Amino acid sequence: MSTRTSTTRRIITDTGALSRAGAATVARAPRYRLDVHSPSRRCSVLRAKGDLDMTARAEFASTLGDLAHSGDHVVVDLSEVTFMYSEVASTLADADHIRPGRFHVVAPTRQVRMLLDILAPDLDVTDRTEADLVGSASAA
């Protein structure tokens, strides 16, 4: 009998570029963060936070691509995303075409949900919580 272990891995926090305010240089606050954890052997969760703008696109696409090829069910938690660039939404749609039925987007904010409805209409998007989907995905 094997025991399930939950592993968490922080992918990236982008602190953004340095900006000049007069003579002083001030670092901007982090804009986004991507975390991946595996609550079971057959399911991975990608939790995104903050602004998924054009600076986040490459890391988001790379992380999603790795998860797409892993064979796991992937739950993408967008409950803490405050902004989503259209190319990030397109990346989700592309990943779903690579591995149909393996991606489940949970709890997007209203603005993010509207963008996904337009750019990725076939994507499985739900207002349910991550925990609800993790349980059903790991049972499949």
N, C-alpha and C positions, 0 to 999 in steps of 0.2 A: 504494500500500500504506500503510495507516495503522498507527501504532504505538499500542499500548494503554498507557494511563497509569492509574495507581492514584491516586485522589484520596481524601483523608480529611478529614472535617469533624467537629469535636467539637460536640455539640449542647448538652449542659448538664451541669453538676455542681451539685447542690443541696447547699449547706452546711448546710441546716436552719435552724431558728429559733434565736435566741439564748436561752440559758437562764440563770437566775440561780442561782448557787451562793453563798449568803450575800450579801455585799456585792459580790462580784466577778462580772462578766459574762464567761461563757466561751462561745465559739463551738463548736458540736459539729462533729465530723469529717464530711466528705462522706458521704452515704448512698448515692448512686447516680450513675452516669455513663452517658450514651448517646453512642456514637460511630457515625458512618455513614461508610463508605468504599465506593468503587466500583472493584473490581478489574478490571472490564470494562465495556463499554458496555451490556450487557444484564443486569447483575447488580449489586445493591446489598447491602451487609452492614450490618446494625444490630447492634452489639455492646453489650450491656447489662452493667453491673457493679454490684454492691452490692445494696442493698435497694430493690426496686421496690414501695414502699409507696404509700399514698394520695397522698402529695405528689408522687410520680413519675408518677401516672396521666395527668394532662393532657398533660405533655410527651411521654410515651411514645405516647399516642394520637395526638397531633398529628404526631409524627415518622412513626409507622406509617401514618397516613392519607396523608401526603405521598408516602411510598414506594409505597403501594397505587395511587395515581393516576399514578405515573410510568411504569407499563408494564413495569418491570424485574421480573426474578425477585428476590425478597427473601429473604435468608438472615438469620435472627434467631439470633444466638449468645447463648445463655443460660448458658454454662459458668461464668461468674463471678457469677451472680445468687445471692445468699444468702437472699433472701426475695422472694416475689411475692404481692402483694395480689390478691384474687380478681377485682377489676375490671380489673386489668392483663391477667390471663389472658383475661377476656371480651373485651377489646379485640383481642387476637390472633385470637380466634374470629370476631369481627365483621369484621376486615380480610380474613380468609380467605373469608368469604362475599361480600365486595365483589369480590375478585379471586381466585376459586377456582384452586387449583393454582399460585399464584405465591409462596406463603409456605412456607418450610421452616425449622423450628426445629431447631437443633443443640445437642447436648451439654447438656441441662438437668440440673441437680442432681436428686437423687432426690426431694426435697420438691417442687421445681418441676414435675418430670415427673408426679408424682401429681396435683397440682392441674390441670395441663393435660389429663391423661387424663379427669378428671371434668368440667371445665368446657368443654373444647374437644376432644371425642373425635375429630372429623373432621380436625383439624389434623395436618399432616405433621411428626411429631416423630421425630428420630433421634438416636442416640448417636454418629453419625459426626462427623468434624471439619468445621469451616467450609471448609477447603481442598478436601475431597472434594466438597462440595455446590457450591461456587463453580465448580469445573471442569465439573461436569455441567450446571449451570444456564446457564452462559455458552455452552455448546455447543448448547443447545436453541434 
